[in-house]
Amino acid sequence: MVQVDVFGIREEAPAGSCSCGGACGSATEKTMGEMYEDLVRFCQESDLATDVQLQFIDVIEDDLKGFDTPHTMFKNGFALPLVAVNGVVRFYGGISHSMIYDEVRKVC
């Protein structure tokens, strides 16, 4: 099972540049919470459904204890959302379904 954690602010849209090369959909007006829900649907409808565990962590409302690297990256100005795969931050500034899919497949 691959753990994918998305760190963001549920009710806000991404504001900064992304590591996804513009493929993450961050140009849309969707909130980070809506982008996460789209990712959940994508995973449920793909062959990732049994291989991935998804979690959204709101950096304002949720406790960040145990999430040292994402907390440090957020404090140092990396654009939200941050996406970690098995505890390692792989993407920032958006949520790219295809890039997350590829990263999960590398681990499986």
C-alpha positions, 0 to 999 in steps of 0.5 A, a space after each residue: 500500500 502506497 501512502 499519498 499525503 496532500 498538504 494544503 488549505 482545504 478552502 483555498 486555491 493554489 497561488 504559486 508556481 508548481 513542480 508539475 510543469 503546468 500539468 497539475 491543473 493549478 490554473 483552475 479556480 478549484 480549491 485545494 480541497 476540490 483538487 484533492 477530491 478529484 484525485 480521490 475520484 481519479 484513484 478510485 476509477 483507476 487501477 490504483 484503487 487497491 494500491 493507494 491510501 490518500 489523506 488530506 492534511 490541512 496545514 492550518 487546521 490539522 496537527 503537523 506533528 510527524 510531518 517535518 519535511 512538509 512543514 519545513 517546506 511550507 514554512 520556507 515558501 514552497 507553494 501549496 499543495 504539497 504532495 508526499 508519496 510514502 512520506 517524501 514530498 514529490 510535488 508542490 503547487 498543484 495535484 497532477 493525477 498523471 504524475 502521482 499515478 506514475 510515482 505510485 506505480 514506481 513504488 508498487 
